Amino acid sequence: MPAFSITLSLYIGRRFAGMVLAMTAALTALVALFDFIELLRRAATRPDAGFLLVSSIASLRLPFVVMQILPFAILLGGILAFWRLSRASELVVARAAGISAWSFLLGPVFVAACLGGLATTVLSPLSAAMLSRAERLDATYLRNAAGLSSLAGGRLWLRQADASLEPGGVAIMAGVPEVGSQGFVLRDVSLWRLSADDRPLGRVESPQARLVPGAWVLQDAVAFGANRLPSAPETQRMATTLTPDRIEESFASPDTLSFWALPDFIKVLESSGFSAVRHRLQFQSLLSLPLLAVAMALLAAGFSMRHARRGGVAQMMGAGVAAGFVLFLLDKVVEEFGQAGTLPVVLAAWVPSVAGLLLALTLLLYVEDG
């Protein structure tokens, strides 16, 4: 490639990167503002949720917001960057000098691929950690959620209200989950009973706890009271509102798991007999993000490189924005099909990226006359 083409590609890449970063900041601020207002509305009825807490939750959600709006920031920022270059006749001069659009688009494509790759490998872990913290604060202070569960080291941890204790008492149960012909079962169960102020009231050890409608049945359970002396093994029942579906739905959201942590979590889920479709779909979507970013950059170029004197610039730019929203809708539709098991996970995750890339290449082949 001639040195002039390389220099031009780097110049356009810098202009593209600057506009995309500015658009990312603007869209993030706009979405974060609406999120902050919604949190304030929910906190209005919570006396223990002050302005500082709401601000902390909103701030912790910022990386997640960036992950969600990044493809659209690339599209809108790219449209503005290429439109400004076209209005200044810089692209026209370059093409008149015999430089193909495929040459000077290497810079923006490289920038978009780097942004997508950084979002997947670097921003995703940060977003997952901060969003997980934000959801814990939200659940504790704004929702007062119960029945939370998590998987750690192959053991399932459950927290629920315990009707057999004083008001506000809770039970924390840990065990190895199994889903089979006996229904939902926990093996090697440890159960801690706590007061409302987290004071330990007792402990129960059982080789197996089976979930039946409305209760846990702990077989050969040994109870340890305040005197720490064990009782004789017996079958115990503990009332619960949990169901297998509620337990599965309350696992860590795929958005709260980083790109690097998802493979191991998927293995743990599937080895425990649970469905990992949502998490596998999230993993494949993160893998496809660099390709989606490249597709958005090429779409922006195809819809905005038209010279201003030829007219129809506003219509072309509007068509670019519309194409972005169509891809967004396609992404949501195939995601629903993927989660329902109608489409293979890989297909559901990669269809929007591949469709966007094919559309962009088709448009550029039509526009480019060099």
N, C-alpha and C positions, 0 to 999 in steps of 0.2 A: 504494500500500500504506500503511495507517495507520502512524503513528509507533510505536505499541505493537508492531505486528507486526514492524517493522524491528528494534526493540530486542530483542524476543524471539528473532528469528532470529540476531542477532549474539551474544546470550548463549548460545544452543544451539550456535552455530558455535564459540565459544571453548571450551565444555565438550567438544565433539566433538574439536577440534584437540588439546587437552591430553591427552585419553585416547588418541588415536591416536599421538601422539608418545611417550607413556609406553609403549604397547604395542610400538611400533617399537623403542624402546631395549631393552625386555625380551626380545623375540624375537631381536633382533640379538645381544645378549649370550649368549643360550642357544645359538644356532647357532654363534657364534664360539667358544664354549667347546668344543663337540664338534669343530669344525674344528681348534682348537689341539691338542686331545688326539690327533687323528688325525695331525697333523703331527709331534708329539712321538714317536708310535709309529714313524713312518717314519724319523725322524732318529736313532732309537736305534742303527741299524746304520751310521750315517755319522759317522765320527770328526770330520770337518771341519764338521759341521752342529750348532752349539751352540744353547743356549737363546735367545740374542739373535737369531740368524738365524731360528729358528722363530717367535719373537715378531714379528719384522719381517714375515715372510710373512703371518702371521695378521692383523696390523694392516692390511697393504696390501689384504687381501681384504674388509675391513669395508664399504666403499661398495658392493661387488658384492653382499654379503649383504643390505644394506638394499634394493637394487633388487629382489632376488628376493622378499623377505618383505613389501614394502610393501603390495600388495593385501590380504594376509591381516591385516596390522596394521590397515589401515583397517576391514576387516570386524569383527575381534575388538574393536578399540578402539571402533568405532561401536556394537556390540552392548552393551558395558559402559556407554558413555555414555548411550545411550537407555534402557537398563534402569534406571540410577540416576535418570534424570529421571522415568521412569514410577513408580518406587518412591516417589519423593518427591511424586508426584501433580502435578508441575509441568506435564507434558504434558496431563494430564486437565483441569486448570484452564484451560489455554490453549484447549483444544478446547471446553470448556464456555462459554468467553467468545466463541465463534464464530470462532476463528482456525483455518483449515484447516491440515492437516498439510503441504499443498503450500507454504504460506507460510513456516512456521517451519523447513522443511527446506532452504530456499534457502541458509542459512548453512552447514550441513554439506556440501551439494553444492558450494558455492563452495570451501570448504576442501579437499575431496577433489580437485576439478579442479585447484586450484593445486598441491597436493602431487604429483599425477600429472604436471602440466606441468613443475614444477621437477625432478622425477626424470628426465624425458626430456631436458630442455635443459641442465640444470646438473649434476645428479648423474651422469648417464650419462658425460660426458667425464671427470669425476674418477674414476669407477669404472673406466673403460676404461684410463686411464693407470696407475692403481695396480694393477689386476689384471694388466696386461701386465708390469709390473715384478715382481709376485709370481710370475707363471708363469716368468719368466726365472730368478729365484732358485731356484724349485722345480726347474726342468729342470737347472740347473747343479749344485746341491748335493744334491738328493734323488733325482733320476731319472737324472742323467748322460745326458740325451737327445741323440741324434745325428740328423742328417738334417733339422735345422731349416731352414725356408725363410721368406722374406718377400718382399713386393713393394714396391719403392721406386722412384719415378720411372719406372715401366713396366718395370724390370729385375728379374728374379728372382734372389735370392741363395740359394745352397745351401751347406751345410756338411756334410761327411761325412769318415769315416776314409779315409786313403790307404794302401792295402796296399803300395805301392811304396816308401814311406818308412820311416824308423826307427819303432819301436813308439811309438804315441801321435801319430804325424804325422797332419795333417788337410789337406784340400783345400777351398778356398773358391772357388766358381764363380759367376760372374754373367753373365747374358745376357738377351736379350729372348725370352720364351717364345712358342711357336706350337704349336698342336695342329691337325694336319691329316692328310692322307692318308699322310704319311711318319711318322706317330706323333708323339711328343713331341720337339720340337726347340727348341734355344736358338740364337739368332742373335747375332753380335758377342760372342763368348764371351771372357771373361778368367778365367784359372784361376791361383790362388795356392796354392803348396804351402808349408806351415808345419810346423815341428818341434813336438814336444810342449810346448816352452816358448815357442811363438809366434815362433820365429826363422825368417825367410824363407829358403827353400831354392831356390825357383825360380818362374818364371812362364811361362804358356803363353797365347798369343793364337790364336784360331781364329775363322773366319767362321761356323762352324756346328758344333754338338755335338748328335748324335742319341742318344736314349736307347733302347738295345736291351736285351733281357733279360740282366741281370747286368753291364752295362758302359755307359759313355759312349763314343761314337765321335766323336773330334774330327777334322774334316777340314781339310787344309791347315794343320795346327797348327804354329806357330813357337814354339819353346821358348827361354827366356832362362835361362841358368844363373847360377852365382855370379859369373862374369866379365862378365855382362850382354851377352854376344855372342849374336846370334840364330842359331838352327840353320836348316837348310834345311826348307821346308814339307814336312810328311809327315802321314799319317794315324796318330793315336794312339788307344789304347784305355785307359780307366781303369775298373777294377772298381768296382762300386757295388751296393748293396742297395736302392737307390731304385727305385720304380715310379711311373708317372704318378698312380696313385691315392694313394700315400703322399705324393707331393709336394703334391697338391691338399688332402689332409687336414691337412697340416702348415702350411697358411697360417694367418695370424692368425685366432684364434677370433673370431666375431662379437662376443662379450662383451668383447674387448679393443679394440674400435673404438667410438669415441664416435658419438653420433647425428649429429653434424655431419660426421664423416669417412666414414661409411658410403656415401653416394652416390658419392663419387669412387672409393672402393675397389671398389665394385660395377662401375663403368665400366671400371676397369683389368682386373678379373678377366674380364669378359665380352669385352673387346676382345682379351684374350690367349687366348681359347678355352676358359676354365674355367667351371664352373658357379658361379653366385653365388646359388643358391637360399637357402642358409643365411643369407647376409648380407642378402638382400632380405627374408627372413622376420623377421630381427632388426630391421630398419629399420621395417617395418610394425608389429611388436609394440610398438616404442617409440612410434610414432605413436598407437597405440590405448590406451596406458597411461592417459592422463587419462580416457578414457571408461570404462575398466575400474575406475578409482578411484571414479568417480561411481556406477557400478553397485554396487560393494561398499558404498558409503555408504548407498545406497537400500535394498539388501538388509538391512543392519544395522538400518535404521529399521523396515522391514516386519516383521522377525522379533523385534523387542524392544519395540515401543511398546504391547504389550498390558498392560493394567493388572494389577497384582499380585493384586488382590482377585478377578479373574475366573478365576484359576488357569491352569495350563498354561504358566506363564512359562518354566520350565526346559525343557519340551519344545519351545517355540517357539525359544528360544535355541540349543538343541541342533540343531534343524532348520536354523537359520541357519549354524552351523558346518559341518553336513553339506553344505549347499548350496554353501558356499565350496570344500569339498574336491571336490565334483562338478565345479565349474567348473575347478578345478585339473586334474583328470583329463581333462576335455574339452579343456583347453588343450594338454596333453601329447599326447593322441591326434591332434588336428587338426594339431599341429606335426609329428608323425611323417608324417602323410599329406602335409603341405605339403613337407617335405624330400624325400619320395619322388617328388614330382611328381604325386601322385594328385589333390590339391586345388590350385587356384590359390593363390599366395602371399598375396594380399590377403584371400581368403576364410579361409584358415587362420589368419591373424593376427587378424582382426577378429571371428571367430565367437564366441570366449569372451566378449569385451566386450559384443557385441550381445545374446548369449543371456542374460548376467547382467543387463543393463539391462532387457530385456523381462520377465524373471522378477521383477525388483524392482518394476517398474511394475504388473505384474499383481497382485502381492501387496499393494501399497499401495492399489490400486483396491478390492481386496477388504476391506482393513482399514479404510480411511478411509470414514467415514460422513458427513463434513461436506462 
